[in-house]
């Protein structure tokens, strides 16, 4: 069993990109957010556009703000330890940015974190995409969760996706099982995907325990 877990709004109680934009972006950034959620523009285009609104000189303030305001969803630490103890491979697959994802997750010592990167060398922040779409994806993901999942073939692994938003939808469509909340939960229900809802990581852990009891191999 391999778990692909989102970060923003999943591990954290709030989406950290939205939180950062509320604090640092100029008026009008919400229009880009709405374009992403309605799929009028790709996640990659939208996230790049959002961060290009913020001066690179605010780097230290951004990092400090993210670390001070991030709230980890209840039960996450216990869930990480459960995965370690039960042969469940845990990957964090995040459309978030390294300058806040990595410091926030550092206490949990997770070895596999996939996220986007920020370049502060220009006047405004430029987002880099080290995990871009492969040739089997239709493009625009930014951090392409389906491409990461394809490194774990369906004939060899049971693949679970945990998430909450539009950035998790493509991955959810190719997962064996989805554990979802918020926007993702509604969309997965509309599409008839195999899923369970969650509020915190106690729910996630209980769901995986049930799957293992039903004979899903770890």
C-alpha positions as CSV (number, residue, x, y, z in Angstrom):
1,X,0.0,0.0,0.0
2,X,1.2,3.5,-0.9
3,X,-0.5,6.7,0.2
4,X,-0.3,9.9,-1.7
5,X,-1.2,12.7,0.8
6,X,-1.9,16.3,-0.1
7,X,-0.6,19.1,2.1
8,X,-2.6,22.3,1.8
9,X,-6.0,21.9,3.4
10,X,-5.3,18.3,4.1
11,X,-2.3,18.0,6.4
12,X,-2.9,21.7,7.3
13,X,-6.3,22.8,8.4
14,X,-6.2,25.7,5.9
15,X,-4.8,26.0,2.4
16,X,-1.5,27.7,3.0
17,X,-1.4,29.2,-0.5
18,X,-4.7,30.9,0.2
19,X,-3.5,32.0,3.6
20,X,-0.3,33.5,2.1
21,X,-2.3,35.3,-0.6
22,X,-4.7,36.8,1.9
23,X,-1.8,38.3,3.8
24,X,0.6,39.3,1.0
25,X,-1.1,39.5,-2.4
26,X,-2.6,42.7,-3.8
27,X,-6.3,43.1,-4.3
28,X,-7.7,41.1,-7.2
29,X,-5.8,37.8,-6.5
30,X,-9.1,36.1,-5.8
31,X,-10.0,36.3,-9.5
32,X,-7.1,34.0,-10.3
33,X,-8.1,31.6,-7.5
34,X,-11.6,31.4,-8.9
35,X,-10.2,30.8,-12.4
36,X,-8.2,27.8,-11.0
37,X,-11.1,26.3,-9.1
38,X,-13.5,26.6,-12.1
39,X,-10.7,25.1,-14.3
40,X,-10.7,28.1,-16.7
41,X,-6.9,28.1,-16.3
42,X,-4.6,25.3,-15.2
43,X,-3.3,24.9,-11.7
44,X,0.2,25.6,-13.0
45,X,-0.7,28.8,-14.7
46,X,-2.8,30.0,-11.8
47,X,-0.2,29.3,-9.0
48,X,2.5,30.9,-11.0
49,X,0.4,33.9,-11.6
50,X,-0.5,34.2,-7.9
51,X,3.0,34.2,-6.6
52,X,4.2,36.6,-9.4
53,X,2.1,39.2,-7.5
54,X,4.4,39.1,-4.5
55,X,7.8,40.9,-4.3
56,X,10.7,38.5,-3.7
57,X,12.0,40.9,-1.0
58,X,9.3,39.6,1.3
59,X,10.8,36.1,1.5
60,X,11.7,36.2,5.2
61,X,8.2,37.6,6.1
62,X,6.6,34.8,4.0
63,X,8.5,32.0,5.6
64,X,7.9,33.4,9.1
65,X,4.2,33.9,8.5
66,X,3.7,30.4,7.1
67,X,5.5,28.8,10.1
68,X,3.6,30.9,12.6
69,X,0.1,30.4,11.1
70,X,0.1,26.8,9.9
71,X,-2.1,24.5,11.9
72,X,-1.6,20.8,11.4
73,X,-4.7,18.7,11.2
74,X,-5.4,16.6,14.3
75,X,-3.8,13.2,14.4
76,X,-1.3,13.7,11.6
77,X,1.8,12.8,13.7
78,X,0.2,9.6,14.9
79,X,-0.8,8.8,11.3
80,X,2.8,9.2,10.2
81,X,4.0,6.8,12.9
82,X,1.2,4.3,12.0
83,X,2.4,4.2,8.4
84,X,6.0,3.6,9.5
85,X,4.9,0.8,11.7
86,X,2.6,-1.0,9.3
87,X,4.5,-1.1,6.0
88,X,2.4,1.7,4.4
89,X,4.5,3.9,2.2
90,X,3.7,7.6,2.7
91,X,4.4,10.3,0.2
92,X,3.4,13.9,0.6
93,X,2.4,15.1,-2.9
94,X,1.8,18.9,-2.7
95,X,0.9,21.6,-5.1
96,X,2.3,23.9,-2.4
97,X,5.7,25.6,-2.4
98,X,9.0,24.4,-0.8
99,X,9.5,27.5,1.4
100,X,6.6,26.7,3.5
101,X,5.9,22.9,2.9
102,X,9.4,21.7,4.0
103,X,9.8,23.7,7.2
104,X,6.3,22.9,8.4
105,X,6.8,19.2,7.8
106,X,10.4,19.0,9.1
107,X,9.4,17.7,12.6
108,X,7.7,14.7,11.0
109,X,10.9,13.5,9.2
110,X,9.0,12.4,6.0
111,X,11.5,11.3,3.4
112,X,9.4,11.7,0.3
113,X,8.0,15.2,-0.2
114,X,7.0,16.3,-3.7
115,X,6.2,20.0,-4.1
116,X,6.9,23.1,-6.2
117,X,9.9,25.4,-5.6
118,X,10.1,29.2,-5.3
119,X,12.8,31.3,-7.0
120,X,13.4,34.6,-5.2
121,X,16.1,35.9,-7.5
122,X,13.8,38.1,-9.6
123,X,11.8,41.1,-8.6
124,X,8.7,39.0,-7.9
125,X,8.5,35.3,-6.9
126,X,8.8,32.8,-9.7
127,X,7.6,29.2,-9.2
128,X,9.6,26.3,-10.5
129,X,8.1,22.9,-11.4
130,X,10.6,20.1,-10.7
131,X,7.8,17.5,-10.8
132,X,6.0,18.6,-14.0
133,X,3.7,16.4,-16.1
134,X,4.9,13.3,-17.9
135,X,3.9,12.4,-21.4
136,X,0.8,10.6,-20.2
137,X,-0.7,13.7,-18.6
138,X,-2.6,16.4,-20.4
139,X,-0.5,19.1,-18.8
140,X,-1.0,22.0,-16.5
141,X,-0.7,20.3,-13.1
142,X,2.5,22.1,-11.9
143,X,3.3,19.4,-9.4
144,X,1.9,16.5,-11.3
145,X,0.4,14.0,-8.8
146,X,-0.7,11.5,-11.4
147,X,2.9,11.4,-12.8
148,X,4.3,10.6,-9.3
149,X,1.6,7.9,-8.9
150,X,2.6,6.3,-12.2
151,X,6.0,5.4,-10.6
152,X,3.9,2.9,-8.5
153,X,2.1,0.7,-11.1
154,X,-1.4,-0.4,-10.3
155,X,-0.6,-4.0,-10.8
156,X,2.0,-3.9,-8.0
157,X,0.6,-1.4,-5.5
158,X,-2.7,-0.4,-3.8
159,X,-2.7,3.3,-4.3
160,X,-4.6,5.7,-1.9
161,X,-5.1,9.4,-2.4
162,X,-5.8,11.7,0.5
163,X,-6.8,15.3,-0.4
164,X,-9.3,18.1,-0.5
165,X,-9.1,20.2,-3.7
166,X,-8.8,20.6,-7.4
167,X,-5.1,19.7,-7.3
168,X,-6.0,16.2,-6.1
169,X,-8.7,15.4,-8.6
170,X,-6.6,13.9,-11.4
171,X,-4.8,11.7,-8.9
172,X,-8.0,10.6,-7.3
173,X,-9.3,9.4,-10.7
174,X,-6.5,6.8,-10.9
175,X,-6.4,5.8,-7.3
176,X,-7.8,2.5,-5.9
177,X,-9.3,4.4,-3.0
178,X,-9.8,8.1,-2.1
179,X,-10.0,9.7,1.4
180,X,-11.4,13.1,0.8
181,X,-12.9,16.3,2.2
182,X,-14.3,19.6,1.0
183,X,-14.2,20.2,-2.8
184,X,-12.6,16.8,-3.6
185,X,-15.2,14.9,-1.7
186,X,-18.0,16.5,-3.6
187,X,-16.3,15.9,-7.0
188,X,-15.4,12.3,-6.2
189,X,-19.0,11.6,-5.2
190,X,-20.3,13.2,-8.4
191,X,-17.9,10.9,-10.4
192,X,-18.7,7.8,-8.4
193,X,-15.2,7.1,-7.2
194,X,-14.5,4.7,-4.3
195,X,-14.0,6.9,-1.3
196,X,-14.4,7.7,2.3
197,X,-14.8,11.2,3.9
198,X,-12.5,12.4,6.6
199,X,-12.3,15.2,9.2
200,X,-9.0,14.5,10.8
201,X,-6.2,11.9,10.5
202,X,-7.8,9.7,13.1
203,X,-10.5,9.1,10.5
204,X,-7.8,8.5,7.9
205,X,-6.0,6.0,10.1
206,X,-9.2,4.2,10.9
207,X,-10.1,3.9,7.2
208,X,-6.7,2.4,6.3
209,X,-7.0,0.0,9.2
210,X,-10.4,-1.2,7.8
211,X,-8.9,-1.6,4.4
212,X,-6.1,-3.7,5.7
213,X,-8.5,-5.9,7.7
214,X,-10.4,-6.5,4.5
215,X,-7.3,-8.0,3.0
216,X,-5.8,-5.0,1.1
217,X,-2.1,-5.8,1.1
218,X,0.3,-3.4,2.7
